[in-house]
Amino acid sequence: MHLRLKTKVNQDFLSVKSGFDEKLFLSLNPPFPPVNLKEFGGCETGDRVHLELNFIFFKQDWISKITFDNTSDSVFEFVDEGIKLPFFLKSWKHHHVVEKIDENESSIIDDIEFKSPSILMDYLLKPVLWLQFAYRKPIYKKIFQAVGA
């Protein structure tokens, strides 16, 4: 399954890049399930992120590894791939892209490929995951707004 969400923000792409940190990561988590951040290594190749998802009656670990990162004159990007996933996911690949629009604006793109244990579950998960990532859009806009705006 594939999801792609794009958010325009009022900040240059290198400032957005520098804002991709632990504080942003924590602010992007939706209310459910509550997330305990056990490790945030960063956004460079080889870094790891370890989450504990709390589903009230049980907890699930989610560990991702950054498998690619790149910064050019107009793009900052990195890929996190799941190495230990909750039971409802079989694979996870999230390509984060920040594209320069102009000197004061950027686009943040969440490009996600995932698989669950069954095609039926893929179709059930897709709208749930879409909502989880759509939740990020106003947060991105608020955090990455022009200085003094």
N, C-alpha and C positions, 0 to 999 in steps of 0.2 A: 504494500500500500504506500501511497505517496501523499504527502501534504506539503503545501508551499504557501507561506504567508509573507507578505511584504508590508513594511511600515516605513513611511517617510518621516524623518525627524529633522529638526532645525538645528543641526550641529554638523561641523565638518567631520569627515570619516575618521581622521586620526584622533580627534577628541572622543569620538564614539568608541574607537578601539581601546583607548586608555580607560574607558569606563566599563569595559567588560571584565569585571572583577568579582570578588566574593560578595560584596555588598549588592551589586546588581543581581547576581545569581539568586540571592536570598529574596530580593524584592519581587522577582518574577514568579515565584512559586505561588500557585493558586491556593485557596483556603483548604481544599481537600484533594488529596490526602495531605495531612500535615507532613512536612519534610524536616528531617534532622540532617543537617549537612555534617558529615563525618570527616570529609577531606575535600579541599578545593586546591588543586595543584596549579591551576591556571589554564591558559588557552594555547599553549605551545605543544608541539609534537612531543609525546611521551608523558605529558601531564595526565593526572587522574582526577576524577571527581567521584566521590562516594556519597551516596544518599541512603537514608533509611526512610522508607515510606511507611507511615503509620495508618493502617486501615482499621483502627479501633480494636478489633479482635485479633489482629495479627500484624506483623511488620514484615517488610520485604526490602532487601538490599538492592540497590541499583548502582553498579559501578561502570563508569565509562572511561575510556582512554582517548586522549587526543591523538589521532592518527595522522593528521595533516594540519599545517598552518602556513599561511602565506600573507605577506604584505607587499603591495606594489604601490604605484603612484596614485591608484584610484580604487583599490580594493583591499580590504582586510578580510580574511576568511580562515576558518578552522573547522575541522570535522571531529565530532565525538562519536565513538562507536561503543555500543554496549558490550561489556565483557562478562558481566553478571547482571542478569535482568530479573525483574519480577516475573512470577509464574505466567502472567498473561502476555508476555512478549518473548518471542523466539529470536528476533534480531532487531537492532536499532542503529540507525546511522543518521546523524543530524549535522547537516552542513550549515554553518552559521556564516553569513556573508554580510559585510557592510560595504556598500558601494557609494562612491562619491557621486553626487549629483552635480554640485557646484562647490564653491568655496565655503558655503554656509549650510548646505543640506546634504543628507545622506539617506540611503535606503537600507533598512535592516531586513534581511531575508532569512527566514527559518525554513529550510528545505529538508524535509524529513522523509526517510524511508523506514518502514517498520514491517515486521511480520509477527503474527501471533501463532499459536499452535494450530489454528484452523482458519480457513477462509471466511467462515461465518463470523468468527470473533474479529477478524480484520475489519469487516464491514460494521460491526458493532462498536469497535474501538475508534474508528476513523472520526465520527462526529464528536466523541468525547475528547480525543486528542486535539481536534481542531479547536474546540472551545478552550481547552487548556492553553493553547498557543495564542488564540485570539485575545485571551485575558492579558497577554503581554503588551499588546499594541498601545493602550493608553499609558502603561507604565513606561515603555520606551519613549513615547512622546513627552511625557512629563520629565523624565530624567535627562533626556537629551534635547533640551530646548535651548534656544539661543540665550547667551548670558544677558541678563537684564530684561528678558522677555516675561 
